[in-house]
Amino acid sequence: MDKHRRIANAPHEHFMRTAEDEFDKFVRTELALQRAEREERAQRLRLPIDLNFGNGSLRDRYRS
């Protein structure tokens, strides 16, 4: 019975691993696009680029 469960769980585990990999790839791509857009806007507006913008939430960033 244990062997049967391992076989039944294998497709689910494979699916979950694949979904997590795809999501990670999507997140990296989105972050790269956001960074590029932010740098482009900063360059147009002649603003300094904050390199630590994506490290932490806005709540942590503006805590008083």
Buried (B, 14 or more C-beta within 10 A) or exposed (E): EEEEEEEEEEEEEEEEEEEEEEEEEEEEEEEEEEBEEBEEEEEEEEEEEEEEEEEEEEEEEEEE
